[in-house]
Amino acid sequence: MSRLHARLLHFAQTTIQPSLTSQIRTMSSYTSVHVGKPDTLDYKVYIRDASGKVISSVHDIPLKPEGVTDKHVFNMVVEVPRWSNAKLEMSSKFPFNPIVQDTKKGKLRYVRNLFPYKGYIHNYGAIPQTWEDPTFVDPNTSCNGDGDPIDVCEIGEQVGYIGQVKQVKVLGLVALIDEGETDWKVLAIDVTDPLAEKLNNLADVEEHLPGLIAATRHWFRDYKRPDGKPSNEFAFNGEAKEADFSLEVIEHCHKAWKEGLLTGTNPKANYDNTNSTLEGSKGFNPAEADKLATDGVVYTHSEPVGDDKWYYYKN
């Protein structure tokens, strides 16, 4: 078995123990390197691994944290911190898929402040090594995939930062239909969050964070309306689906990444597949990584000044 196949098949299914949260915190040894000035076309955020090597945010970061066997725990790359407005995403065009700001007709894109919210209402990002295949018509939604890694809405209390690699517990998802494409939105919580051990399903989310699921539907339904676009629609009449259903969707998207995107064999494979660690894959080119992000600023996260957490109360 090749090293690549061994990494891709290294998954088990047991339940995470509370003591693992400290181990996961230690294992999150990625750093983000910011190149260029924010809010410009030149801005890029690369991710380095523990050795200091630039890696692909889409391809090199494993689907699941190494050594963690809980079937509900995955890696997540934070693209957009909560409360911010710049529409940032892992680039499909640049080698190693740095996080860049999306553009339309040459102009940087931002989401509007949709009352009563400020910017994005979650720590928003994606699960690496996944891909929503645009050639696949999902039987649950009757729509093709949107051609991106599967999106994650992390609902913990701490605001994340661009390029942060979180380990999150999957709790459910909603099936957004965005301009006629399937655009899954996974609901998850950082495993080190104070509420992580109490949240295991959608009922737990509603109990401890009342109104959050409804607010998620509202925000994704209408966030484009300030730009003059119609409301988005949802499959399942907007009903959020539970964690086990979510795992099936994630596994399907992981297979699509492995067999179609990473190999470049899918006719609509749209992400540069250059990577540093997947020896034997088409895009394996660690030497190319040595040329990147050498003049960037390594981001060091610090606790925010003041209170930027959120609070939930039942009437």
SULKAZI-V615674 format. One record per residue. N is the residue number from 1. PSI is psi as a letter, one per 30 degrees, with the letter a starting at -180 (none if undefined). BURIAL is 1 if it has 16 or more other C-alpha atoms within 10 Angstrom, else 0. Layout:
# SULKAZI-V615674
n->N psi->PSI burial->BURIAL
n->N psi->PSI burial->BURIAL
This chain:
# SULKAZI-V615674
n->1 psi->k burial->0
n->2 psi->l burial->0
n->3 psi->e burial->0
n->4 psi->e burial->0
n->5 psi->e burial->0
n->6 psi->e burial->0
n->7 psi->e burial->0
n->8 psi->f burial->1
n->9 psi->g burial->0
n->10 psi->i burial->0
n->11 psi->k burial->1
n->12 psi->l burial->0
n->13 psi->i burial->0
n->14 psi->a burial->0
n->15 psi->k burial->0
n->16 psi->k burial->1
n->17 psi->k burial->0
n->18 psi->e burial->0
n->19 psi->f burial->0
n->20 psi->f burial->0
n->21 psi->e burial->1
n->22 psi->e burial->0
n->23 psi->e burial->0
n->24 psi->e burial->1
n->25 psi->e burial->0
n->26 psi->e burial->0
n->27 psi->f burial->0
n->28 psi->i burial->1
n->29 psi->g burial->0
n->30 psi->l burial->1
n->31 psi->l burial->1
n->32 psi->k burial->1
n->33 psi->j burial->1
n->34 psi->k burial->1
n->35 psi->k burial->1
n->36 psi->l burial->1
n->37 psi->k burial->0
n->38 psi->l burial->0
n->39 psi->h burial->0
n->40 psi->l burial->0
n->41 psi->f burial->0
n->42 psi->f burial->0
n->43 psi->k burial->0
n->44 psi->k burial->1
n->45 psi->j burial->1
n->46 psi->l burial->1
n->47 psi->k burial->1
n->48 psi->k burial->1
n->49 psi->a burial->1
n->50 psi->f burial->0
n->51 psi->f burial->0
n->52 psi->g burial->0
n->53 psi->k burial->1
n->54 psi->k burial->1
n->55 psi->l burial->1
n->56 psi->k burial->1
n->57 psi->f burial->1
n->58 psi->e burial->1
n->59 psi->e burial->1
n->60 psi->e burial->1
n->61 psi->k burial->1
n->62 psi->l burial->1
n->63 psi->e burial->1
n->64 psi->k burial->1
n->65 psi->k burial->1
n->66 psi->k burial->1
n->67 psi->f burial->0
n->68 psi->k burial->1
n->69 psi->f burial->1
n->70 psi->k burial->1
n->71 psi->f burial->1
n->72 psi->f burial->1
n->73 psi->k burial->1
n->74 psi->l burial->1
n->75 psi->k burial->1
n->76 psi->k burial->1
n->77 psi->k burial->1
n->78 psi->k burial->1
n->79 psi->e burial->1
n->80 psi->j burial->1
n->81 psi->k burial->1
n->82 psi->k burial->1
n->83 psi->f burial->1
n->84 psi->l burial->1
n->85 psi->f burial->1
n->86 psi->k burial->1
n->87 psi->j burial->1
n->88 psi->k burial->1
n->89 psi->l burial->1
n->90 psi->k burial->1
n->91 psi->k burial->1
n->92 psi->f burial->1
n->93 psi->e burial->0
n->94 psi->k burial->1
n->95 psi->k burial->1
n->96 psi->g burial->1
n->97 psi->h burial->1
n->98 psi->l burial->1
n->99 psi->k burial->1
n->100 psi->l burial->1
n->101 psi->k burial->1
n->102 psi->l burial->1
n->103 psi->l burial->0
n->104 psi->k burial->0
n->105 psi->h burial->0
n->106 psi->g burial->0
n->107 psi->k burial->0
n->108 psi->k burial->1
n->109 psi->k burial->1
n->110 psi->l burial->1
n->111 psi->k burial->1
n->112 psi->l burial->1
n->113 psi->j burial->1
n->114 psi->j burial->1
n->115 psi->k burial->0
n->116 psi->g burial->0
n->117 psi->l burial->0
n->118 psi->j burial->0
n->119 psi->b burial->1
n->120 psi->k burial->1
n->121 psi->g burial->1
n->122 psi->l burial->1
n->123 psi->j burial->1
n->124 psi->k burial->1
n->125 psi->b burial->1
n->126 psi->l burial->1
n->127 psi->k burial->1
n->128 psi->l burial->1
n->129 psi->h burial->1
n->130 psi->l burial->1
n->131 psi->k burial->1
n->132 psi->j burial->1
n->133 psi->j burial->1
n->134 psi->f burial->1
n->135 psi->f burial->0
n->136 psi->k burial->0
n->137 psi->j burial->0
n->138 psi->k burial->1
n->139 psi->f burial->0
n->140 psi->f burial->0
n->141 psi->f burial->1
n->142 psi->g burial->0
n->143 psi->l burial->1
n->144 psi->l burial->1
n->145 psi->l burial->1
n->146 psi->g burial->1
n->147 psi->g burial->1
n->148 psi->l burial->1
n->149 psi->l burial->1
n->150 psi->k burial->1
n->151 psi->k burial->1
n->152 psi->k burial->1
n->153 psi->j burial->1
n->154 psi->k burial->1
n->155 psi->g burial->1
n->156 psi->l burial->1
n->157 psi->f burial->1
n->158 psi->k burial->1
n->159 psi->k burial->1
n->160 psi->a burial->1
n->161 psi->l burial->1
n->162 psi->k burial->1
n->163 psi->g burial->1
n->164 psi->k burial->1
n->165 psi->j burial->1
n->166 psi->l burial->1
n->167 psi->k burial->1
n->168 psi->l burial->1
n->169 psi->k burial->1
n->170 psi->k burial->1
n->171 psi->f burial->1
n->172 psi->a burial->1
n->173 psi->l burial->1
n->174 psi->l burial->1
n->175 psi->j burial->1
n->176 psi->k burial->1
n->177 psi->j burial->1
n->178 psi->j burial->1
n->179 psi->h burial->0
n->180 psi->g burial->0
n->181 psi->k burial->1
n->182 psi->k burial->1
n->183 psi->i burial->1
n->184 psi->k burial->1
n->185 psi->j burial->1
n->186 psi->k burial->1
n->187 psi->k burial->1
n->188 psi->l burial->1
n->189 psi->k burial->1
n->190 psi->k burial->1
n->191 psi->f burial->1
n->192 psi->g burial->1
n->193 psi->k burial->0
n->194 psi->f burial->0
n->195 psi->f burial->1
n->196 psi->e burial->1
n->197 psi->f burial->0
n->198 psi->f burial->0
n->199 psi->j burial->1
n->200 psi->f burial->1
n->201 psi->l burial->1
n->202 psi->e burial->1
n->203 psi->e burial->0
n->204 psi->e burial->0
n->205 psi->e burial->1
n->206 psi->e burial->0
n->207 psi->e burial->0
n->208 psi->f burial->1
n->209 psi->i burial->1
n->210 psi->k burial->1
n->211 psi->f burial->0
n->212 psi->e burial->1
n->213 psi->e burial->1
n->214 psi->e burial->0
n->215 psi->e burial->0
n->216 psi->e burial->1
n->217 psi->e burial->1
n->218 psi->e burial->0
n->219 psi->e burial->1
n->220 psi->f burial->1
n->221 psi->e burial->1
n->222 psi->g burial->1
n->223 psi->f burial->1
n->224 psi->f burial->1
n->225 psi->e burial->0
n->226 psi->f burial->0
n->227 psi->g burial->0
n->228 psi->g burial->0
n->229 psi->l burial->0
n->230 psi->l burial->0
n->231 psi->k burial->1
n->232 psi->l burial->1
n->233 psi->l burial->1
n->234 psi->k burial->1
n->235 psi->l burial->1
n->236 psi->g burial->0
n->237 psi->g burial->0
n->238 psi->f burial->1
n->239 psi->k burial->0
n->240 psi->k burial->1
n->241 psi->l burial->1
n->242 psi->l burial->1
n->243 psi->e burial->1
n->244 psi->e burial->1
n->245 psi->e burial->0
n->246 psi->e burial->1
n->247 psi->e burial->1
n->248 psi->e burial->0
n->249 psi->e burial->1
n->250 psi->e burial->1
n->251 psi->e burial->0
n->252 psi->e burial->1
n->253 psi->e burial->1
n->254 psi->e burial->1
n->255 psi->e burial->1
n->256 psi->e burial->1
n->257 psi->e burial->1
n->258 psi->e burial->1
n->259 psi->f burial->0
n->260 psi->e burial->1
n->261 psi->e burial->1
n->262 psi->e burial->1
n->263 psi->f burial->0
n->264 psi->g burial->1
n->265 psi->f burial->0
n->266 psi->k burial->1
n->267 psi->f burial->0
n->268 psi->g burial->0
n->269 psi->j burial->1
n->270 psi->g burial->1
n->271 psi->k burial->1
n->272 psi->k burial->1
n->273 psi->g burial->1
n->274 psi->k burial->1
n->275 psi->l burial->1
n->276 psi->f burial->1
n->277 psi->f burial->1
n->278 psi->i burial->1
n->279 psi->k burial->0
n->280 psi->f burial->0
n->281 psi->l burial->1
n->282 psi->e burial->0
n->283 psi->g burial->1
n->284 psi->j burial->1
n->285 psi->i burial->1
n->286 psi->f burial->1
n->287 psi->e burial->0
n->288 psi->e burial->0
n->289 psi->f burial->1
n->290 psi->f burial->0
n->291 psi->f burial->0
n->292 psi->l burial->1
n->293 psi->g burial->1
n->294 psi->f burial->0
n->295 psi->g burial->0
n->296 psi->l burial->0
n->297 psi->k burial->0
n->298 psi->k burial->1
n->299 psi->k burial->0
n->300 psi->j burial->0
n->301 psi->k burial->0
n->302 psi->l burial->0
n->303 psi->k burial->0
n->304 psi->l burial->0
n->305 psi->k burial->0
n->306 psi->a burial->0
n->307 psi->j burial->0
n->308 psi->g burial->0
n->309 psi->l burial->0
n->310 psi->l burial->0
n->311 psi->k burial->0
n->312 psi->k burial->0
n->313 psi->k burial->0
n->314 psi->k burial->0
n->315 psi->none burial->0
